[in-house]
């Protein structure tokens, strides 16, 4: 500082023209003193300013340093207490930082991990077999997220992890990477538990399906005999009391069969194993055929059954006519059952509230439904009251099945009713008109007397293992000119076909030794090899499960019927065979 002041004084002396050879006069002397004073004052002020500035800078620097230390400590605390592992690697993959969670999870101390190669230490393996994400990030400078991989701890235990890797960039160059991972052991356990639960559910559904199939077969097989034999009994000469007993037995068998069908249908709906198809059909024809089918039930009840179809209803639409028939049969059957007298009217029109929508209505003058039950009448096992069940019977599943079928077909169903004043059940379905009418078969009639045979005699092969069913079919055909040969199983049926000439085969699906579908496939293969024209094969099954009809047709059967089959239906089918031979 003294040197600076000396130079300032020398500069001022030169300005005043003062040298050792020219001493100052009084004026210059005063000026010199003023300059010296000002110089010292300025120098002192500058010194104070500089000292103050240095002091402030030092304090600020210390504050900034303390703040930096505090921030670093805070960042360390944050990363150390993260609920997931975090470590940093340099350009060569060596660990330069690792947090507490990672150390605890992988079983290493900090001094053992720092400086070590991360991949060599933790042995990361990705679930899909791809390369280590750290290597890819260091090479491509892009973040990588992996949902599933594994790290190895110090003891060699494999830990499932999800990992995020992000590059560290400096001057657009990768200098390292930040790696975070979280233990997904619990998530993997939950996923495994879910898979096991799904497998158990699928197994339960499979067992349930097998149980339903077995029960369908075991119940329908004797029911086939009960209904068939009671039908034959009703065709015989009976006194009034005997006829009453036979009719009661036959009607009870039909009611039991209806309950079995409802339980099977509801079970399939519950498990999602019922599907709907979209094929062309005539809604007018469906209404007319179902009404005709239910006429006998209405007459037995003393109820008038009427139907009408609006002119605007398309001649053909896309939909599942089988399911539409099922809903109509349920609704009309209920209407007849709960109408002691009066009439039931079935109508089909276009819905005026929804465009391109069919509106079906089943109106009755029956007992009606209490208002408090209108909201729950479509729930399972619901009837108007306990007395209704005791008086009219039924499983309480028909309306629940109808609602689910209608919703499955894209429609809705509802009811308007007042106790003692009848009911109106309505349901809608999408109307998707098509140009062509379907070429299908009409529904077999529910009642009526079996036709008298007028065609030529047929040679029939009956493949049926149950003695009672054999006796029933022989009794059905005893008054016809047909010749019947019985095969006890599918293998015998195949051999009989190869040995003789038959006009038609009635093939039971479930038989010992060889089932009916296998026998049908082998018969079709033999016919092709021998150059024989295919003979009609009619499948009979006690399985009323979804897909059974398709399985039979795919095996090579021409027709498919579910037991019990009525005598009238069987003779009509055989009459059709005779007409084509």
C-alpha positions as CSV (number, residue, x, y, z in Angstrom):
1,X,0.0,0.0,0.0
2,X,2.9,2.4,0.9
3,X,4.5,1.8,-2.5
4,X,1.1,2.7,-4.2
5,X,1.0,6.0,-2.2
6,X,4.6,6.8,-3.2
7,X,3.9,6.4,-6.8
8,X,0.8,8.6,-6.5
9,X,2.9,11.4,-4.8
10,X,5.6,11.2,-7.5
11,X,2.9,11.6,-10.2
12,X,1.4,14.6,-8.4
13,X,4.8,16.3,-8.0
14,X,5.5,16.0,-11.7
15,X,2.1,17.6,-12.5
16,X,3.1,20.6,-10.3
17,X,6.6,20.8,-12.0
18,X,8.4,20.2,-8.7
19,X,11.8,18.6,-8.7
20,X,14.8,18.6,-6.3
21,X,16.3,21.4,-8.3
22,X,13.0,23.5,-8.2
23,X,11.7,23.7,-4.7
24,X,8.0,24.8,-4.4
25,X,6.9,28.3,-3.6
26,X,4.2,29.0,-1.1
27,X,1.3,28.6,-3.6
28,X,2.7,25.3,-4.9
29,X,3.5,24.1,-1.5
30,X,-0.1,24.6,-0.3
31,X,-1.3,22.8,-3.5
32,X,1.1,20.0,-2.8
33,X,-0.2,19.6,0.8
34,X,-3.7,19.6,-0.5
35,X,-2.8,16.9,-3.0
36,X,-1.0,14.9,-0.4
37,X,-4.0,15.1,2.0
38,X,-6.4,14.2,-0.8
39,X,-4.3,11.3,-1.9
40,X,-4.0,9.9,1.6
41,X,-7.7,10.4,2.1
42,X,-8.6,8.7,-1.1
43,X,-6.1,6.0,-0.5
44,X,-7.5,5.4,3.0
45,X,-11.0,5.4,1.7
46,X,-10.0,2.9,-1.0
47,X,-8.3,0.9,1.5
48,X,-11.4,0.8,3.7
49,X,-13.5,0.0,0.7
50,X,-11.2,-2.8,-0.4
51,X,-10.9,-4.2,3.1
52,X,-14.7,-4.0,3.5
53,X,-15.2,-5.6,0.1
54,X,-12.8,-8.4,1.0
55,X,-14.5,-8.9,4.3
56,X,-18.0,-9.2,2.7
57,X,-16.7,-11.5,0.0
58,X,-15.1,-13.8,2.6
59,X,-18.4,-13.9,4.5
60,X,-20.4,-14.6,1.4
61,X,-17.9,-17.3,0.3
62,X,-18.1,-18.9,3.7
63,X,-21.9,-18.7,3.6
64,X,-22.0,-20.2,0.1
65,X,-19.7,-22.9,1.2
66,X,-21.8,-23.7,4.3
67,X,-24.9,-23.7,2.0
68,X,-23.2,-26.0,-0.4
69,X,-22.2,-28.3,2.5
70,X,-25.8,-28.2,3.8
71,X,-27.2,-28.9,0.3
72,X,-24.8,-31.8,-0.1
73,X,-25.8,-33.2,3.3
74,X,-29.5,-32.8,2.5
75,X,-29.0,-34.5,-0.9
76,X,-27.1,-37.3,0.8
77,X,-29.9,-37.6,3.4
78,X,-32.6,-37.7,0.7
79,X,-30.8,-40.3,-1.4
80,X,-29.8,-42.3,1.7
81,X,-33.4,-42.6,2.8
82,X,-35.0,-43.3,-0.5
83,X,-37.2,-46.3,-0.5
84,X,-35.4,-47.7,-3.5
85,X,-31.8,-48.3,-4.4
86,X,-29.7,-45.6,-6.0
87,X,-26.1,-45.7,-7.2
88,X,-24.0,-43.7,-9.7
89,X,-21.3,-45.1,-12.0
90,X,-18.6,-43.4,-14.1
91,X,-17.9,-43.9,-17.8
92,X,-16.3,-47.3,-17.1
93,X,-19.2,-48.6,-15.0
94,X,-17.4,-48.2,-11.6
95,X,-19.5,-47.2,-8.7
96,X,-18.9,-43.6,-7.4
97,X,-21.9,-43.3,-5.1
98,X,-24.4,-45.8,-3.6
99,X,-27.2,-45.1,-1.1
100,X,-28.1,-46.9,2.1
101,X,-31.1,-48.7,0.6
102,X,-28.9,-50.3,-2.2
103,X,-26.2,-51.3,0.3
104,X,-28.7,-52.9,2.7
105,X,-30.6,-54.6,-0.1
106,X,-27.5,-56.1,-1.7
107,X,-25.6,-56.8,1.5
108,X,-22.4,-54.6,0.8
109,X,-20.6,-51.9,2.8
110,X,-20.0,-48.6,1.1
111,X,-16.2,-49.0,1.2
112,X,-16.5,-52.4,-0.5
113,X,-18.8,-51.1,-3.3
114,X,-17.2,-47.8,-4.2
115,X,-14.8,-48.2,-7.1
116,X,-16.1,-51.6,-8.1
117,X,-17.7,-52.4,-11.5
118,X,-21.5,-52.4,-10.9
119,X,-22.3,-55.2,-13.4
120,X,-19.6,-57.5,-12.0
121,X,-20.7,-56.8,-8.4
122,X,-24.5,-57.0,-8.8
123,X,-24.8,-59.3,-11.9
124,X,-27.9,-57.7,-13.4
125,X,-29.9,-60.0,-15.6
126,X,-32.9,-58.6,-17.6
127,X,-36.0,-60.7,-17.7
128,X,-36.1,-60.8,-21.5
129,X,-32.4,-61.6,-21.8
130,X,-31.4,-58.2,-23.2
131,X,-28.1,-56.7,-22.4
132,X,-27.3,-54.7,-19.2
133,X,-29.2,-51.4,-19.4
134,X,-26.1,-49.5,-17.9
135,X,-24.0,-50.6,-20.8
136,X,-26.7,-49.4,-23.3
137,X,-27.1,-46.0,-21.5
138,X,-23.3,-45.4,-21.5
139,X,-23.1,-46.3,-25.2
140,X,-26.3,-44.6,-26.5
141,X,-26.8,-41.7,-24.0
142,X,-30.5,-42.5,-23.7
143,X,-32.4,-43.4,-20.6
144,X,-33.6,-47.0,-20.2
145,X,-36.5,-48.3,-18.1
146,X,-36.8,-52.1,-17.4
147,X,-39.9,-53.4,-15.6
148,X,-38.4,-56.7,-14.8
149,X,-34.9,-58.0,-14.1
150,X,-32.8,-59.4,-11.3
151,X,-29.8,-58.3,-9.2
152,X,-27.6,-60.6,-7.2
153,X,-26.8,-59.8,-3.5
154,X,-23.6,-60.6,-1.7
155,X,-24.8,-64.1,-0.8
156,X,-25.7,-64.9,-4.4
157,X,-29.5,-64.6,-3.8
158,X,-31.4,-63.3,-6.8
159,X,-33.6,-60.3,-6.2
160,X,-36.3,-59.3,-8.8
161,X,-36.1,-55.6,-9.5
162,X,-37.4,-52.9,-11.8
163,X,-34.7,-50.5,-12.9
164,X,-34.3,-47.0,-14.3
165,X,-31.0,-45.9,-15.8
166,X,-30.3,-42.3,-16.9
167,X,-27.1,-40.9,-18.5
168,X,-25.0,-38.1,-16.9
169,X,-23.9,-35.6,-19.6
170,X,-21.2,-33.1,-19.5
171,X,-20.5,-31.0,-22.6
172,X,-22.8,-33.4,-24.6
173,X,-20.6,-36.3,-23.6
174,X,-21.6,-39.2,-21.4
175,X,-19.6,-39.2,-18.2
176,X,-21.6,-41.8,-16.2
177,X,-25.0,-42.9,-15.3
178,X,-27.5,-42.8,-12.4
179,X,-29.2,-46.1,-11.6
180,X,-32.2,-46.5,-9.5
181,X,-34.0,-49.8,-8.7
182,X,-36.8,-51.1,-6.6
183,X,-37.4,-54.5,-5.2
184,X,-40.5,-56.1,-6.9
185,X,-40.5,-59.3,-4.9
186,X,-43.9,-58.5,-3.4
187,X,-45.3,-57.5,-6.8
188,X,-44.0,-60.8,-8.3
189,X,-45.6,-62.7,-5.4
190,X,-48.9,-61.0,-6.0
191,X,-48.6,-61.8,-9.7
192,X,-47.8,-65.4,-8.9
193,X,-50.7,-65.5,-6.5
194,X,-53.0,-64.1,-9.2
195,X,-51.8,-66.6,-11.7
196,X,-52.4,-69.4,-9.2
197,X,-55.9,-68.0,-8.4
198,X,-56.6,-67.8,-12.1
199,X,-55.5,-71.3,-12.6
200,X,-57.6,-72.5,-9.7
201,X,-60.6,-70.6,-11.1
202,X,-60.0,-72.1,-14.5
203,X,-59.7,-75.6,-13.0
204,X,-62.9,-75.0,-11.0
205,X,-64.7,-73.8,-14.1
206,X,-63.4,-76.9,-15.9
207,X,-64.5,-79.2,-13.1
208,X,-67.8,-77.4,-13.0
209,X,-68.3,-77.9,-16.7
210,X,-67.5,-81.5,-16.5
211,X,-69.9,-81.9,-13.5
212,X,-72.6,-80.1,-15.5
213,X,-71.9,-82.3,-18.5
214,X,-72.1,-85.4,-16.4
215,X,-75.2,-84.3,-14.6
216,X,-76.8,-83.4,-17.8
217,X,-76.1,-86.8,-19.2
218,X,-77.0,-88.7,-16.1
219,X,-80.3,-86.9,-15.6
220,X,-81.4,-86.6,-19.2
221,X,-80.7,-90.3,-19.9
222,X,-83.4,-91.6,-17.5
223,X,-85.6,-88.6,-18.2
224,X,-85.5,-89.6,-21.9
225,X,-87.0,-93.0,-20.9
226,X,-89.5,-91.5,-18.4
227,X,-90.9,-89.0,-20.9
228,X,-90.8,-91.5,-23.8
229,X,-92.4,-94.3,-22.0
230,X,-95.1,-92.1,-20.5
231,X,-95.8,-90.8,-24.0
232,X,-96.2,-94.3,-25.3
233,X,-98.4,-95.1,-22.4
234,X,-100.7,-92.2,-23.3
235,X,-101.0,-93.6,-26.8
236,X,-102.4,-96.8,-25.4
237,X,-106.0,-97.6,-24.3
238,X,-106.3,-96.3,-20.7
239,X,-109.3,-95.8,-18.5
240,X,-109.8,-92.2,-17.2
241,X,-107.9,-92.8,-13.9
242,X,-104.9,-94.4,-15.6
243,X,-104.8,-91.6,-18.2
244,X,-104.8,-89.1,-15.4
245,X,-101.9,-90.8,-13.7
246,X,-99.9,-91.1,-17.0
247,X,-100.6,-87.4,-17.9
248,X,-99.4,-86.3,-14.4
249,X,-96.3,-88.4,-14.7
250,X,-95.5,-87.1,-18.2
251,X,-96.2,-83.4,-17.2
252,X,-94.1,-83.8,-14.1
253,X,-91.2,-85.1,-16.2
254,X,-91.5,-82.1,-18.6
255,X,-91.4,-79.7,-15.6
256,X,-88.3,-81.5,-14.2
257,X,-86.7,-81.3,-17.6
258,X,-87.5,-77.5,-17.7
259,X,-85.8,-77.0,-14.3
260,X,-82.7,-79.0,-15.5
261,X,-82.5,-76.8,-18.6
262,X,-82.8,-73.6,-16.6
263,X,-80.1,-74.7,-14.2
264,X,-77.7,-75.6,-17.0
265,X,-78.4,-72.4,-18.9
266,X,-78.0,-70.2,-15.9
267,X,-74.7,-71.9,-15.0
268,X,-73.4,-71.4,-18.5
269,X,-74.5,-67.7,-18.4
270,X,-72.8,-67.3,-15.0
271,X,-69.5,-68.7,-16.3
272,X,-69.7,-66.7,-19.6
273,X,-69.8,-69.9,-21.7
274,X,-73.0,-69.0,-23.6
275,X,-72.4,-67.0,-26.8
276,X,-74.7,-65.6,-29.4
277,X,-74.4,-65.9,-33.2
278,X,-75.4,-63.6,-36.0
279,X,-77.2,-65.4,-38.8
280,X,-80.1,-64.3,-41.0
281,X,-83.5,-65.3,-39.7
282,X,-87.1,-64.2,-40.0
283,X,-88.4,-62.6,-36.8
284,X,-91.9,-63.0,-38.1
285,X,-91.4,-66.7,-38.6
286,X,-89.9,-67.1,-35.1
287,X,-92.9,-65.4,-33.5
288,X,-95.4,-67.6,-35.5
289,X,-93.5,-70.8,-34.8
290,X,-93.1,-70.2,-31.1
291,X,-96.7,-69.3,-30.8
292,X,-97.7,-72.4,-32.6
293,X,-95.4,-74.5,-30.4
294,X,-97.0,-73.1,-27.2
295,X,-100.6,-73.5,-28.5
296,X,-101.1,-76.9,-26.8
297,X,-99.9,-75.6,-23.4
298,X,-102.3,-72.7,-23.7
299,X,-105.2,-75.0,-24.6
300,X,-104.4,-77.3,-21.7
301,X,-104.6,-74.2,-19.4
302,X,-107.8,-73.0,-21.1
303,X,-106.1,-69.8,-22.2
304,X,-106.4,-68.1,-25.6
305,X,-103.0,-67.5,-27.3
306,X,-102.8,-64.9,-30.0
307,X,-100.0,-63.3,-32.0
308,X,-99.4,-60.5,-34.4
309,X,-96.5,-59.0,-36.4
310,X,-96.4,-55.4,-37.6
311,X,-96.0,-54.7,-41.3
312,X,-92.9,-52.7,-40.8
313,X,-90.9,-55.6,-39.3
314,X,-88.2,-56.7,-41.8
315,X,-88.5,-60.1,-43.4
316,X,-85.0,-61.1,-42.4
317,X,-82.5,-59.7,-39.8
318,X,-79.2,-60.8,-38.4
319,X,-79.3,-62.4,-35.0
320,X,-79.5,-65.6,-32.9
321,X,-82.9,-67.0,-33.6
322,X,-82.4,-69.8,-31.2
323,X,-81.8,-67.4,-28.3
324,X,-84.8,-65.3,-29.4
325,X,-87.0,-68.4,-29.4
326,X,-85.7,-69.3,-25.9
327,X,-86.6,-65.9,-24.5
328,X,-90.1,-66.0,-26.1
329,X,-90.7,-69.6,-24.9
330,X,-89.8,-68.4,-21.4
331,X,-92.0,-65.4,-21.4
332,X,-95.0,-67.0,-23.1
333,X,-94.7,-70.1,-20.9
334,X,-94.7,-67.8,-17.8
335,X,-97.7,-65.9,-19.2
336,X,-99.7,-69.1,-19.7
337,X,-98.7,-70.5,-16.4
338,X,-99.8,-67.4,-14.4
339,X,-103.0,-66.8,-16.4
340,X,-105.8,-68.9,-14.9
341,X,-108.2,-67.7,-17.6
342,X,-108.3,-65.1,-20.3
343,X,-105.7,-64.6,-23.0
344,X,-102.0,-64.2,-23.8
345,X,-101.0,-62.0,-26.8
346,X,-97.6,-62.0,-28.5
347,X,-96.8,-59.0,-30.6
348,X,-93.8,-57.9,-32.7
349,X,-93.4,-54.4,-34.0
350,X,-90.7,-51.8,-34.7
351,X,-89.8,-49.7,-31.6
352,X,-90.9,-46.1,-32.1
353,X,-88.4,-44.8,-29.5
354,X,-85.3,-46.5,-30.8
355,X,-84.3,-46.6,-34.4
356,X,-83.8,-50.0,-36.1
357,X,-85.0,-51.8,-33.1
358,X,-87.4,-54.7,-32.8
359,X,-90.0,-54.6,-29.9
360,X,-91.4,-57.9,-28.6
361,X,-94.4,-57.9,-26.2
362,X,-96.0,-60.7,-24.3
363,X,-99.2,-59.5,-22.7
364,X,-101.4,-61.6,-20.4
365,X,-104.5,-61.1,-18.3
366,X,-103.1,-63.2,-15.4
367,X,-102.4,-62.6,-11.7
368,X,-100.0,-59.8,-12.2
369,X,-97.0,-58.8,-10.1
370,X,-96.9,-56.7,-6.9
371,X,-95.3,-53.3,-7.5
372,X,-92.5,-53.8,-5.0
373,X,-91.2,-56.8,-6.9
374,X,-91.1,-55.2,-10.4
375,X,-87.5,-54.1,-9.8
376,X,-86.2,-57.6,-8.7
377,X,-88.4,-59.9,-10.8
378,X,-85.5,-60.5,-13.2
379,X,-83.1,-61.6,-10.5
380,X,-82.4,-65.3,-10.0
381,X,-84.6,-67.4,-7.8
382,X,-87.2,-64.6,-7.5
383,X,-90.9,-65.2,-7.8
384,X,-93.8,-63.0,-6.8
385,X,-94.0,-64.8,-3.4
386,X,-93.5,-68.2,-1.8
387,X,-97.1,-69.1,-2.4
388,X,-96.5,-68.6,-6.2
389,X,-93.7,-71.2,-6.1
390,X,-95.8,-73.7,-4.2
391,X,-98.8,-73.2,-6.4
392,X,-97.3,-72.8,-9.9
393,X,-93.8,-74.4,-9.4
394,X,-90.7,-73.3,-11.4
395,X,-87.1,-72.7,-10.5
396,X,-87.2,-68.9,-10.5
397,X,-84.5,-68.8,-13.1
398,X,-86.5,-68.3,-16.3
399,X,-86.7,-64.5,-16.2
400,X,-83.0,-64.2,-15.0
401,X,-81.9,-66.3,-18.0
402,X,-84.1,-64.2,-20.3
403,X,-82.7,-60.9,-19.1
404,X,-79.1,-62.1,-19.6
405,X,-79.8,-63.5,-23.0
406,X,-81.5,-60.3,-24.2
407,X,-78.6,-58.2,-22.8
408,X,-76.1,-60.6,-24.5
409,X,-77.9,-59.9,-27.8
410,X,-77.7,-56.1,-27.3
411,X,-81.2,-55.5,-26.1
412,X,-83.1,-54.7,-22.9
413,X,-86.0,-56.2,-21.1
414,X,-88.6,-54.8,-18.7
415,X,-92.1,-55.5,-17.3
416,X,-95.2,-53.4,-16.7
417,X,-97.7,-55.0,-14.3
418,X,-100.3,-54.5,-11.6
419,X,-101.3,-57.2,-9.2
420,X,-104.6,-58.8,-10.3
421,X,-104.5,-56.9,-13.6
422,X,-102.1,-58.9,-15.8
423,X,-98.6,-58.2,-17.0
424,X,-96.8,-56.9,-20.1
425,X,-93.3,-58.2,-20.6
426,X,-91.3,-56.3,-23.3
427,X,-87.9,-56.7,-24.8
428,X,-86.0,-55.1,-27.6
429,X,-83.3,-56.3,-30.0
430,X,-81.3,-54.6,-32.7
431,X,-82.8,-54.9,-36.1
432,X,-80.1,-55.4,-38.7
433,X,-82.0,-56.2,-41.9
434,X,-80.4,-58.5,-44.5
435,X,-81.5,-59.3,-48.0
436,X,-81.6,-63.1,-48.0
437,X,-83.9,-65.2,-45.9
438,X,-82.3,-68.1,-44.1
439,X,-82.6,-71.7,-45.3
440,X,-83.3,-73.4,-42.0
441,X,-85.5,-75.9,-40.4
442,X,-88.7,-75.2,-38.6
443,X,-89.1,-76.0,-34.9
444,X,-90.6,-79.4,-34.1
445,X,-94.0,-79.2,-32.5
446,X,-94.3,-79.7,-28.8
447,X,-97.4,-81.8,-28.9
448,X,-99.5,-83.8,-31.2
449,X,-99.9,-87.4,-32.2
450,X,-97.0,-89.1,-34.0
451,X,-97.7,-89.4,-37.7
452,X,-98.7,-92.7,-39.3
453,X,-95.8,-94.0,-41.4
454,X,-96.5,-93.9,-45.1
455,X,-93.0,-94.0,-46.6
456,X,-90.8,-96.9,-47.6
457,X,-89.3,-99.0,-44.8
458,X,-85.8,-98.1,-43.6
459,X,-83.0,-100.2,-42.3
460,X,-81.8,-98.3,-39.1
461,X,-78.7,-98.8,-37.1
462,X,-79.2,-97.7,-33.5
463,X,-75.9,-97.1,-31.6
464,X,-77.0,-96.9,-28.0
465,X,-75.4,-98.4,-24.9
466,X,-78.2,-97.9,-22.4
467,X,-80.7,-100.7,-22.4
468,X,-83.6,-98.5,-21.3
469,X,-83.0,-96.2,-24.3
470,X,-82.7,-99.1,-26.6
471,X,-86.1,-100.4,-25.4
472,X,-87.6,-96.9,-25.8
473,X,-86.5,-96.4,-29.4
474,X,-87.6,-99.9,-30.3
475,X,-91.0,-99.1,-28.8
476,X,-91.1,-95.8,-30.8
477,X,-90.6,-97.8,-34.0
478,X,-92.5,-101.0,-33.2
479,X,-95.6,-99.8,-35.2
480,X,-93.5,-98.8,-38.2
481,X,-92.1,-101.2,-41.0
482,X,-88.5,-100.2,-40.2
483,X,-85.8,-102.8,-39.4
484,X,-83.7,-101.8,-36.5
485,X,-80.2,-103.2,-35.7
486,X,-78.7,-102.3,-32.3
487,X,-75.0,-101.6,-31.6
488,X,-73.9,-101.4,-28.0
489,X,-71.0,-98.9,-28.6
490,X,-69.2,-96.9,-31.3
491,X,-66.8,-99.7,-32.3
492,X,-69.6,-102.1,-32.9
493,X,-71.5,-99.5,-34.8
494,X,-68.4,-99.0,-37.1
495,X,-68.1,-102.7,-37.7
496,X,-71.9,-103.0,-38.5
497,X,-71.7,-100.2,-41.0
498,X,-68.8,-101.9,-42.8
499,X,-70.6,-105.3,-42.8
500,X,-74.1,-104.2,-43.9
501,X,-76.2,-101.6,-45.7
502,X,-78.1,-99.1,-43.6
503,X,-80.3,-96.2,-44.6
504,X,-79.6,-94.1,-41.5
505,X,-77.6,-94.3,-38.3
506,X,-79.0,-93.0,-35.0
507,X,-75.8,-92.4,-33.0
508,X,-75.6,-91.8,-29.3
509,X,-72.7,-89.5,-28.6
510,X,-71.5,-90.9,-25.2
511,X,-70.8,-94.6,-25.3
512,X,-68.1,-96.9,-23.8
513,X,-65.2,-98.4,-25.9
514,X,-65.7,-95.8,-28.6
515,X,-67.8,-92.7,-28.4
516,X,-70.3,-91.7,-31.1
517,X,-68.3,-88.8,-32.5
518,X,-65.2,-90.9,-33.0
519,X,-67.3,-93.6,-34.6
520,X,-68.8,-91.0,-36.9
521,X,-65.4,-89.7,-38.0
522,X,-64.2,-93.2,-38.8
523,X,-67.4,-94.1,-40.7
524,X,-67.0,-91.0,-42.8
525,X,-63.3,-91.8,-43.5
526,X,-64.3,-95.4,-44.5
527,X,-67.0,-94.1,-46.8
528,X,-64.5,-91.9,-48.6
529,X,-62.0,-94.7,-48.9
530,X,-64.6,-97.2,-50.1
531,X,-66.2,-94.7,-52.5
532,X,-69.5,-95.1,-50.7
533,X,-72.0,-92.2,-50.6
534,X,-72.4,-90.8,-47.0
535,X,-75.4,-92.2,-45.1
536,X,-77.4,-89.9,-42.8
537,X,-76.1,-90.0,-39.2
538,X,-78.4,-88.5,-36.5
539,X,-76.6,-87.6,-33.3
540,X,-78.4,-88.0,-30.0
541,X,-76.8,-86.6,-26.9
542,X,-77.8,-86.1,-23.3
543,X,-75.3,-83.2,-23.1
544,X,-77.3,-79.9,-23.4
545,X,-74.1,-77.9,-23.3
546,X,-72.9,-75.0,-25.5
547,X,-70.9,-76.2,-28.5
548,X,-72.2,-79.8,-28.4
549,X,-74.2,-79.3,-31.6
550,X,-71.1,-77.8,-33.4
551,X,-69.0,-80.7,-32.2
552,X,-71.5,-83.2,-33.7
553,X,-71.7,-81.5,-37.0
554,X,-67.9,-81.1,-37.3
555,X,-67.6,-84.9,-36.6
556,X,-69.8,-85.6,-39.7
557,X,-73.3,-85.9,-38.2
558,X,-76.1,-84.6,-40.4
559,X,-78.6,-83.8,-37.6
560,X,-78.3,-83.3,-33.8
561,X,-80.9,-83.8,-31.1
562,X,-80.8,-83.4,-27.4
563,X,-82.4,-86.1,-25.3
564,X,-85.2,-86.6,-24.5
565,X,-86.4,-86.8,-28.1
566,X,-90.1,-87.2,-28.7
567,X,-91.6,-90.0,-30.8
568,X,-93.3,-87.6,-33.2
569,X,-90.0,-85.7,-33.8
570,X,-88.1,-88.9,-34.4
571,X,-90.6,-90.2,-36.9
572,X,-90.7,-86.9,-38.8
573,X,-86.9,-87.0,-39.1
574,X,-87.0,-90.5,-40.4
575,X,-89.7,-89.6,-42.8
576,X,-87.4,-86.9,-44.1
577,X,-84.6,-89.4,-44.5
578,X,-86.9,-91.8,-46.4
579,X,-88.0,-89.0,-48.8
580,X,-84.3,-88.3,-49.7
581,X,-83.2,-91.9,-50.2
